[in-house]
């Protein structure tokens, strides 16, 4: 299954057809957006980025974007071994991730978990924003992080999380947040989304959080 998230920042009449192409599709796909049909009303204070130690939470805020940065958090591999076993709970340090998610939940917010970056020992060129050397190994690590947060794996929690997002602005000019090719990103995205949903098929997984258009033109994305 291919999940395509479309954000439209303009008022349009009738319907809008979005042409989409991708190598894995084998052909073009058109998505029709009916702008005359209202499904729900968007809460303008739906979400915000949670910061530890924030003095106050804006009134009406319901959802917090919580970053799970695999490199900066030092979650895996604890030994520093590039060939560490993702199934070994002793190779994980969840302290940073646990603190961030717990902080948002304790504040009464519903976390939207944004997963991104690659531990440098697992990346193709020793950079956290480069593709993983092994998508299977990487997605397995992500799966265990999600299990830790939602199913208690490795002395974890059982938070009723539902929403996840993978990566951040891979389309920015100059490869600021993604150092690989477009096809490499799609392969990593697909593998990771499948890993997250293998934990719970009811999880809603989005992404990759594309950048504002003026920062990406010209762009092959």
VEXNURO-41674 format. One record per residue (C-alpha): x, y, z; residue in one letter. Coordinates in nm, 4 decimals. Layout:
<recs>
X_Y_Z_a
...
</recs>
This chain:
<recs>
0.0000_0.0000_0.0000_x
0.1179_0.3499_-0.0792_x
0.0101_0.6346_0.1455_x
0.0115_0.9808_-0.0087_x
-0.0541_1.2844_0.2100_x
-0.1584_1.6017_0.0300_x
-0.1779_1.9439_0.1925_x
-0.3583_2.2150_-0.0038_x
-0.2944_2.5725_0.1120_x
-0.5351_2.7467_-0.1243_x
-0.9091_2.7767_-0.1684_x
-1.0247_2.5979_-0.4810_x
-1.3608_2.5323_-0.6396_x
-1.5009_2.1991_-0.7476_x
-1.2221_1.9414_-0.7521_x
-0.8471_1.9316_-0.7949_x
-0.6565_1.6542_-0.9733_x
-0.3074_1.5821_-0.8458_x
-0.0846_1.3803_-1.0827_x
0.1572_1.1558_-0.8944_x
0.4456_0.9559_-1.0358_x
0.6768_0.7114_-0.8651_x
0.9031_0.4389_-0.9972_x
0.7367_0.1757_-0.7802_x
0.3950_0.2541_-0.9265_x
0.4989_0.1683_-1.2792_x
0.2510_0.4237_-1.4164_x
0.0949_0.7585_-1.3376_x
-0.1711_0.7895_-1.0719_x
-0.4211_1.0749_-1.0463_x
-0.5807_1.1710_-0.7157_x
-0.8958_1.3808_-0.7220_x
-0.9505_1.6095_-0.4224_x
-1.3129_1.7200_-0.3823_x
-1.2936_2.0696_-0.2335_x
-1.6715_2.0976_-0.1997_x
-1.6952_1.8127_0.0497_x
-1.6289_1.8891_0.4163_x
-1.5229_1.5928_0.6268_x
-1.4199_1.7696_0.9470_x
-1.3140_2.1015_1.0935_x
-0.9442_2.1529_1.1651_x
-0.8524_2.2675_1.5138_x
-0.6106_2.5623_1.4641_x
-0.4342_2.4547_1.7840_x
-0.4155_2.0900_1.6874_x
-0.0456_2.0472_1.7512_x
0.2796_2.2065_1.8554_x
0.6375_2.0960_1.9089_x
0.6934_1.9774_2.2643_x
0.9992_2.1214_2.4396_x
1.1192_1.9830_2.7702_x
1.0812_2.2327_3.0505_x
0.8305_2.4500_2.8657_x
0.6851_2.7012_3.1122_x
0.3348_2.6688_2.9775_x
0.1244_2.4828_2.7259_x
-0.0931_2.7026_2.4980_x
-0.4575_2.6753_2.5916_x
-0.6422_2.4454_2.3541_x
-0.3330_2.2600_2.2357_x
-0.4124_1.8908_2.2016_x
-0.1265_1.7289_2.0106_x
0.2504_1.7652_2.0414_x
0.5074_1.6852_1.7753_x
0.7704_1.4800_1.9596_x
1.0981_1.4231_1.7765_x
1.2598_1.0808_1.7975_x
1.6055_1.1503_1.6548_x
1.7857_0.8163_1.6310_x
2.1323_0.9751_1.6151_x
2.1071_1.2539_1.8735_x
1.9166_1.0435_2.1231_x
2.1841_0.7739_2.1143_x
1.9135_0.5112_2.1273_x
2.1003_0.2479_1.9220_x
2.3502_0.0849_1.9141_x
2.4629_0.1287_2.2723_x
2.7838_-0.0635_2.2018_x
2.8677_0.1489_1.8973_x
2.8900_-0.1671_1.6890_x
2.7518_-0.1239_1.3386_x
2.6554_-0.4913_1.3358_x
2.4700_-0.4797_1.6679_x
2.1618_-0.6972_1.6890_x
1.8424_-0.4850_1.6797_x
1.6619_-0.7596_1.8728_x
1.8955_-0.7219_2.1727_x
1.7399_-0.4879_2.4347_x
2.0850_-0.4321_2.5862_x
2.1851_-0.2408_2.2731_x
1.9285_0.0340_2.3411_x
1.9376_0.3469_2.5542_x
1.5827_0.4838_2.5651_x
1.6470_0.7511_2.8294_x
1.6188_1.0557_2.5992_x
1.3214_0.9259_2.4034_x
1.1403_0.8207_2.7206_x
1.1916_1.1637_2.8737_x
1.0542_1.3453_2.5700_x
0.7461_1.1284_2.5225_x
0.6698_1.1159_2.8952_x
0.6926_1.4942_2.9133_x
0.4336_1.5397_2.6405_x
0.1989_1.2776_2.7851_x
0.2343_1.4221_3.1375_x
0.1364_1.7621_2.9980_x
-0.1887_1.6113_2.8747_x
-0.0868_1.6161_2.5092_x
-0.1351_1.3478_2.2463_x
0.2104_1.2838_2.0931_x
0.2687_1.2733_1.7204_x
0.5952_1.0780_1.7041_x
0.8310_1.2088_1.4356_x
1.1021_0.9527_1.3638_x
1.4109_1.0503_1.1698_x
1.7909_1.0359_1.1245_x
2.0154_0.7313_1.1065_x
2.2741_0.6303_1.3683_x
2.6030_0.7190_1.1959_x
2.7446_0.3680_1.2300_x
2.4435_0.2423_1.0335_x
2.4477_0.5050_0.7576_x
2.6054_0.4702_0.4142_x
2.8605_0.7489_0.4562_x
2.8727_0.7982_0.8333_x
2.6245_1.0878_0.8274_x
2.2961_1.0820_1.0245_x
2.0996_1.2221_0.7291_x
2.2265_0.9674_0.4781_x
2.0449_0.6470_0.3832_x
2.0912_0.3415_0.6033_x
2.3352_0.0795_0.4783_x
2.0683_-0.1794_0.5503_x
1.7027_-0.0737_0.5442_x
1.5986_-0.4007_0.7065_x
1.8271_-0.3435_1.0059_x
1.7211_0.0214_1.0343_x
1.3485_-0.0497_1.0155_x
1.3928_-0.3246_1.2736_x
1.5428_-0.0692_1.5137_x
1.2477_0.1650_1.4503_x
1.0062_-0.1208_1.5124_x
1.1626_-0.1902_1.8516_x
1.1466_0.1774_1.9469_x
0.7745_0.1754_1.8696_x
0.7319_-0.1502_2.0621_x
0.9150_0.0071_2.3572_x
0.6771_0.3032_2.3600_x
0.3532_0.1146_2.3010_x
0.3957_-0.2484_2.4082_x
0.6378_-0.2297_2.7003_x
0.9309_-0.3902_2.5173_x
1.2645_-0.3553_2.7035_x
1.1055_-0.2149_3.0214_x
0.9114_0.0338_2.8161_x
0.5683_0.1914_2.8327_x
0.2244_0.1238_2.6947_x
0.1300_0.4684_2.5723_x
-0.1837_0.4706_2.3551_x
0.0061_0.6275_2.0661_x
-0.1581_0.6398_1.7274_x
0.0156_0.8922_1.5030_x
0.3654_0.8672_1.3576_x
0.5585_1.0613_1.0963_x
0.8797_0.9606_0.9217_x
1.1580_1.2058_0.8357_x
1.1656_1.5804_0.7883_x
1.1909_1.7840_0.4671_x
1.3977_1.5505_0.2483_x
1.3092_1.7738_-0.0459_x
1.5025_2.0804_0.0714_x
1.7510_2.2127_-0.1829_x
2.1085_2.1005_-0.1370_x
2.0231_1.7832_0.0505_x
2.0055_1.9643_0.3827_x
1.8005_1.6915_0.5522_x
1.8503_1.3994_0.3135_x
2.1871_1.3097_0.1622_x
2.0695_1.0250_-0.0576_x
1.8720_0.9980_-0.3802_x
1.4972_1.0223_-0.4142_x
1.4636_0.6492_-0.4786_x
1.6783_0.5712_-0.1743_x
1.4462_0.7805_0.0377_x
1.1355_0.6086_-0.0961_x
1.2896_0.2687_-0.0216_x
1.3734_0.3704_0.3366_x
1.0324_0.5312_0.3819_x
0.8480_0.2216_0.2624_x
1.0539_-0.0139_0.4773_x
1.0118_0.2014_0.7882_x
0.6374_0.2555_0.7460_x
0.5838_-0.1189_0.7090_x
0.7902_-0.1783_1.0241_x
0.5844_0.0696_1.2284_x
0.2545_-0.0741_1.1082_x
0.3765_-0.4279_1.1749_x
0.3645_-0.3352_1.5445_x
0.0027_-0.2255_1.5095_x
-0.1809_-0.2053_1.1747_x
-0.4060_0.0643_1.3235_x
-0.1186_0.3104_1.3558_x
-0.1475_0.6117_1.1256_x
0.1889_0.6799_0.9627_x
0.2522_0.9929_0.7591_x
0.5397_1.1932_0.6284_x
0.7886_1.2920_0.5170_x
0.6993_1.6463_0.6255_x
0.7843_1.8216_0.2994_x
0.9327_2.1720_0.3095_x
0.7577_2.4947_0.2105_x
0.7686_2.5139_-0.1741_x
0.9856_2.8260_-0.2039_x
1.2675_2.6434_-0.0274_x
1.2619_2.3485_-0.2664_x
1.2293_2.4953_-0.6162_x
1.3553_2.3690_-0.8503_x
1.3004_2.0248_-0.7085_x
1.2533_1.6745_-0.8526_x
1.0246_1.5910_-0.5605_x
</recs>
